[in-house]
Amino acid sequence: MDEARLENLKHWQQRYVDKRKYAGSSLLINQAGEERFFHAAGLRNVEEGLEFSRDTLVRIYSMTKPVTSVALMMLAEKGLFHLEAPVSDFIPEFSDMQALIPGATSIDQTEPSRSPTLHELMTHTSGLSYPFNPGVLPQAMEAEQLMFKPNQGDLGKMAAHLASYPMAFQPGTRWEYSVSIDVLGRVIEVVSGQTLAEFFESEIFQPLGMTETAFRVPRTAGNRFASLYTPLSGDAMALNSAQSGGETLRLTDLHGGSPFETADMMSGGGGLVGTIDDYMKFAEMLRRRGRAGDGFILSPKTIDFMMRNHLPGDIASMGPQSFAEQPMEGMGFGLGGAVVLDPARARCPGSVGDFSWGGMASTFFWVDPVLDLSVVFFTQLAPSSSYPARAELKALVHGAMT
């Protein structure tokens, strides 16, 4: 990596701050297991003038999903289930399912459906959805706040309530970003006999040394927990009715009163908070094909399996109507993240086979097995579709390679 070209990354981070697109950000790059770049710019809290620093805690939202996917595969490696098992084997409420008929205009226009499999849940082909997607089911989910937010209580009860609604489509027929990984979080609890937080802590965080990642902001964090901002005038998560406002950094969540400080919902789809060094330990585990210290939390073959494309083509070929954290053309989907199939079709620099995902607050990570890279980017602006920062970042990192 060219040191002079790496300076472009600092300038790029500062431009986002100067233009009031992001309050602040941090970026960490490892190559072949060695740190090659770190830089933080701007503020984690504009109101108090607190710097965005290396130990800043952020909401990683959907970057929780790869962690949950790893947890599920740890149990699969023990032979406790197979991925084609229906979710109803673990959550009985999913036994007698309905799906909306094609072209449905109301939530009662349904037909019988089988229960989605664990594999369909992991690959977002289950028929479930998110409230911020377009369509009949998302509208019903939004009305009932079926979002698995940090202050929404018991995971098991929420998953059971979700099962009372029809699916957006027959399982396996489309790709739609969804709460399916939250449902898998409940499967992990049922199979392991532990809460999701307990399983993460004992089986993933402790072996990897991730001491500052959890579903609740540690009491010892003080003011290190970053504020969350949005350029929208309304709810930062209400993408169907998004309205831009004059303030590009409108405060939506602040330390001292955040639901993440008193969280009672363990959302495997979006509930974790943590530091950039902690998440790099997770990304490095993926790059090292499951290695944790002198041992492995997953076998190299399982990691290889997860980082392959599990769709029949790219995401775009499966007719998605949903919001997604990544481009859809030239991108496949593995177990827990997107997989680059063709960088040219994705219109973004990358290596075939690189594995990535992001979060609603514009965080992002990727692991590139060709270039032996692990990259983690943290900021706190929702929604993540506000700016093309991820494509710009990938171009900058690839531009620094010599």
ZISUL-V501375 format. One record per residue. N is the residue number from 1. RES is the residue in one letter. SS is DSSP state (H for helix, E for strand, C for the rest). PHI is phi in radians with two decimals (* if undefined). Layout:
BEGIN
N,RES,SS,PHI + N,RES,SS,PHI
END
This chain:
BEGIN
1,M,C,* + 2,D,C,-1.44 + 3,E,H,-1.06 + 4,A,H,-1.12 + 5,R,H,-1.24 + 6,L,H,-1.10 + 7,E,H,-1.06 + 8,N,H,-1.05 + 9,L,H,-1.13 + 10,K,H,-1.09 + 11,H,H,-1.11 + 12,W,H,-1.12 + 13,Q,H,-1.04 + 14,Q,H,-1.20 + 15,R,H,-1.07 + 16,Y,H,-1.09 + 17,V,H,-1.26 + 18,D,H,-1.08 + 19,K,C,-1.55 + 20,R,C,0.99 + 21,K,C,-1.53 + 22,Y,C,-2.10 + 23,A,C,-1.18 + 24,G,E,-2.99 + 25,S,E,-2.80 + 26,S,E,-2.41 + 27,L,E,-2.44 + 28,L,E,-2.28 + 29,I,E,-2.21 + 30,N,E,-1.99 + 31,Q,E,-2.28 + 32,A,C,0.94 + 33,G,C,1.47 + 34,E,E,-1.91 + 35,E,E,-1.16 + 36,R,E,-1.93 + 37,F,E,-2.79 + 38,F,E,-2.52 + 39,H,E,-2.71 + 40,A,E,-2.14 + 41,A,E,-2.38 + 42,G,E,1.29 + 43,L,E,-2.12 + 44,R,E,-1.55 + 45,N,E,-2.58 + 46,V,C,-1.15 + 47,E,C,-1.08 + 48,E,C,-1.85 + 49,G,C,1.17 + 50,L,E,-1.59 + 51,E,E,-1.22 + 52,F,C,-1.33 + 53,S,C,-2.10 + 54,R,C,-1.13 + 55,D,C,-1.69 + 56,T,C,-1.12 + 57,L,E,-1.64 + 58,V,E,-2.29 + 59,R,E,-1.40 + 60,I,C,-1.63 + 61,Y,H,0.74 + 62,S,H,-1.27 + 63,M,H,-1.25 + 64,T,H,-1.23 + 65,K,H,-1.02 + 66,P,H,-1.08 + 67,V,H,-1.14 + 68,T,H,-1.10 + 69,S,H,-1.14 + 70,V,H,-1.08 + 71,A,H,-1.04 + 72,L,H,-1.09 + 73,M,H,-1.21 + 74,M,H,-1.10 + 75,L,H,-1.29 + 76,A,H,-1.10 + 77,E,C,-1.10 + 78,K,C,-1.52 + 79,G,C,1.32 + 80,L,C,-1.44 + 81,F,C,-2.96 + 82,H,C,-2.06 + 83,L,C,-1.24 + 84,E,C,-1.53 + 85,A,C,-1.18 + 86,P,E,-1.24 + 87,V,H,-1.11 + 88,S,H,-1.11 + 89,D,H,-1.12 + 90,F,C,-2.02 + 91,I,C,-2.20 + 92,P,H,-0.99 + 93,E,H,-1.07 + 94,F,H,-1.54 + 95,S,C,-1.29 + 96,D,C,-2.03 + 97,M,E,-1.71 + 98,Q,E,-2.14 + 99,A,E,-2.27 + 100,L,E,-1.10 + 101,I,C,-1.28 + 102,P,C,-0.96 + 103,G,C,1.40 + 104,A,C,-1.00 + 105,T,C,-1.99 + 106,S,C,-2.50 + 107,I,C,-1.21 + 108,D,C,-1.65 + 109,Q,C,-1.59 + 110,T,E,-2.29 + 111,E,E,-2.48 + 112,P,E,-1.06 + 113,S,E,-2.51 + 114,R,C,-1.32 + 115,S,C,-1.30 + 116,P,C,-1.16 + 117,T,E,-1.50 + 118,L,H,-1.05 + 119,H,H,-1.12 + 120,E,H,-1.16 + 121,L,H,-1.13 + 122,M,H,-1.17 + 123,T,C,-1.82 + 124,H,C,1.03 + 125,T,C,-2.02 + 126,S,C,-1.41 + 127,G,C,1.75 + 128,L,C,-1.38 + 129,S,C,-2.61 + 130,Y,C,-2.18 + 131,P,C,-1.03 + 132,F,C,-1.53 + 133,N,C,-1.41 + 134,P,C,-1.35 + 135,G,C,2.19 + 136,V,H,-1.18 + 137,L,H,-1.09 + 138,P,H,-0.99 + 139,Q,H,-1.09 + 140,A,H,-1.17 + 141,M,H,-1.12 + 142,E,H,-1.12 + 143,A,H,-1.09 + 144,E,H,-1.71 + 145,Q,C,0.96 + 146,L,C,-1.45 + 147,M,C,-2.26 + 148,F,C,1.02 + 149,K,C,-1.26 + 150,P,C,-1.09 + 151,N,C,-1.90 + 152,Q,C,-1.84 + 153,G,C,1.44 + 154,D,C,-1.20 + 155,L,H,-1.11 + 156,G,H,-1.08 + 157,K,H,-1.16 + 158,M,H,-1.16 + 159,A,H,-1.10 + 160,A,H,-1.14 + 161,H,H,-1.13 + 162,L,H,-1.01 + 163,A,C,-1.16 + 164,S,C,-1.39 + 165,Y,C,-1.74 + 166,P,C,-1.23 + 167,M,E,-1.45 + 168,A,C,-1.25 + 169,F,C,-2.85 + 170,Q,C,-1.14 + 171,P,C,-0.93 + 172,G,C,1.53 + 173,T,C,-1.65 + 174,R,C,-2.54 + 175,W,C,-1.96 + 176,E,C,-2.59 + 177,Y,C,-1.02 + 178,S,C,-2.73 + 179,V,C,-1.42 + 180,S,H,-1.03 + 181,I,H,-1.27 + 182,D,H,-1.11 + 183,V,H,-1.10 + 184,L,H,-1.11 + 185,G,H,-1.02 + 186,R,H,-1.21 + 187,V,H,-1.04 + 188,I,H,-1.04 + 189,E,H,-1.11 + 190,V,H,-1.11 + 191,V,H,-1.27 + 192,S,H,-1.47 + 193,G,C,1.35 + 194,Q,C,-2.04 + 195,T,C,-1.19 + 196,L,H,-1.08 + 197,A,H,-1.10 + 198,E,H,-1.13 + 199,F,H,-1.13 + 200,F,H,-0.99 + 201,E,H,-1.12 + 202,S,H,-1.38 + 203,E,H,-1.74 + 204,I,H,-2.16 + 205,F,H,-1.17 + 206,Q,H,-1.12 + 207,P,H,-1.05 + 208,L,H,-1.61 + 209,G,C,1.29 + 210,M,C,-1.53 + 211,T,C,-1.46 + 212,E,C,-2.17 + 213,T,C,-2.07 + 214,A,E,-2.90 + 215,F,C,-1.45 + 216,R,C,-2.37 + 217,V,C,-1.07 + 218,P,C,-1.05 + 219,R,H,-1.11 + 220,T,H,-1.42 + 221,A,H,-1.25 + 222,G,C,1.04 + 223,N,C,-1.73 + 224,R,C,-1.32 + 225,F,E,-1.33 + 226,A,C,-1.25 + 227,S,C,-1.36 + 228,L,E,-1.89 + 229,Y,E,-2.18 + 230,T,E,-2.55 + 231,P,C,-1.52 + 232,L,E,-1.53 + 233,S,C,-1.50 + 234,G,C,-1.93 + 235,D,C,-1.11 + 236,A,C,-1.15 + 237,M,C,-1.76 + 238,A,C,-1.54 + 239,L,H,-1.22 + 240,N,H,-1.21 + 241,S,H,-2.17 + 242,A,C,-1.07 + 243,Q,C,-2.26 + 244,S,E,-1.32 + 245,G,C,-2.09 + 246,G,C,-1.30 + 247,E,C,-1.57 + 248,T,C,-1.44 + 249,L,C,-2.22 + 250,R,E,-1.40 + 251,L,E,-1.21 + 252,T,E,-2.14 + 253,D,E,-2.74 + 254,L,C,-2.27 + 255,H,C,-1.08 + 256,G,C,1.74 + 257,G,C,-2.60 + 258,S,C,-1.46 + 259,P,H,-1.10 + 260,F,H,-1.26 + 261,E,H,-1.53 + 262,T,C,-2.29 + 263,A,C,-0.99 + 264,D,C,-2.13 + 265,M,C,-1.87 + 266,M,C,-1.69 + 267,S,C,-1.49 + 268,G,C,-1.26 + 269,G,C,-1.67 + 270,G,C,-3.02 + 271,G,C,-1.73 + 272,L,C,-1.42 + 273,V,E,-2.13 + 274,G,E,-3.10 + 275,T,C,-1.79 + 276,I,H,-1.18 + 277,D,H,-1.19 + 278,D,H,-1.09 + 279,Y,H,-1.20 + 280,M,H,-1.09 + 281,K,H,-1.09 + 282,F,H,-1.20 + 283,A,H,-1.07 + 284,E,H,-1.16 + 285,M,H,-1.06 + 286,L,H,-1.13 + 287,R,H,-1.09 + 288,R,C,-1.52 + 289,R,C,1.01 + 290,G,C,1.66 + 291,R,E,-1.27 + 292,A,E,-2.36 + 293,G,C,1.13 + 294,D,C,-1.58 + 295,G,E,-2.20 + 296,F,E,-2.39 + 297,I,C,-1.61 + 298,L,C,-2.46 + 299,S,C,-1.29 + 300,P,H,-0.95 + 301,K,H,-1.17 + 302,T,H,-1.19 + 303,I,H,-1.06 + 304,D,H,-1.00 + 305,F,H,-1.08 + 306,M,H,-1.14 + 307,M,C,-1.60 + 308,R,C,-1.59 + 309,N,C,-1.29 + 310,H,C,-1.80 + 311,L,C,-1.73 + 312,P,C,-1.20 + 313,G,C,-2.66 + 314,D,C,-1.47 + 315,I,H,-1.06 + 316,A,H,-1.03 + 317,S,H,-1.22 + 318,M,H,-1.78 + 319,G,C,1.04 + 320,P,C,-1.16 + 321,Q,C,-2.05 + 322,S,C,-1.86 + 323,F,C,-1.14 + 324,A,C,-2.54 + 325,E,C,-1.46 + 326,Q,C,-2.46 + 327,P,C,-1.07 + 328,M,C,-1.94 + 329,E,C,-1.46 + 330,G,C,1.28 + 331,M,E,-2.10 + 332,G,E,-1.65 + 333,F,E,-2.41 + 334,G,C,-1.70 + 335,L,C,-1.81 + 336,G,C,1.90 + 337,G,C,-2.94 + 338,A,E,-1.47 + 339,V,E,-2.22 + 340,V,E,-1.26 + 341,L,C,-1.71 + 342,D,C,-2.62 + 343,P,H,-1.00 + 344,A,H,-1.15 + 345,R,H,-1.24 + 346,A,H,-1.35 + 347,R,C,0.98 + 348,C,C,-2.66 + 349,P,C,-0.97 + 350,G,C,3.05 + 351,S,C,-1.81 + 352,V,C,-1.02 + 353,G,C,1.72 + 354,D,C,-1.26 + 355,F,E,-2.08 + 356,S,E,-2.71 + 357,W,E,-2.89 + 358,G,E,-2.36 + 359,G,C,-2.28 + 360,M,C,-1.07 + 361,A,C,-1.58 + 362,S,C,1.33 + 363,T,C,-1.24 + 364,F,E,-2.83 + 365,F,E,-2.55 + 366,W,E,-2.64 + 367,V,E,-2.11 + 368,D,E,-1.97 + 369,P,C,-1.23 + 370,V,C,-1.30 + 371,L,C,-1.60 + 372,D,C,1.05 + 373,L,E,-1.93 + 374,S,E,-2.25 + 375,V,E,-2.27 + 376,V,E,-2.28 + 377,F,E,-2.14 + 378,F,E,-2.10 + 379,T,E,-2.71 + 380,Q,C,-2.52 + 381,L,E,-2.38 + 382,A,C,-2.04 + 383,P,C,-1.49 + 384,S,H,-1.26 + 385,S,H,-1.45 + 386,S,H,-1.10 + 387,Y,C,-2.44 + 388,P,C,-1.46 + 389,A,H,-1.12 + 390,R,H,-1.19 + 391,A,H,-1.13 + 392,E,H,-1.12 + 393,L,H,-1.11 + 394,K,H,-1.09 + 395,A,H,-1.12 + 396,L,H,-1.16 + 397,V,H,-1.15 + 398,H,H,-1.17 + 399,G,H,-1.21 + 400,A,C,-1.55 + 401,M,C,-1.42 + 402,T,C,-2.19
END
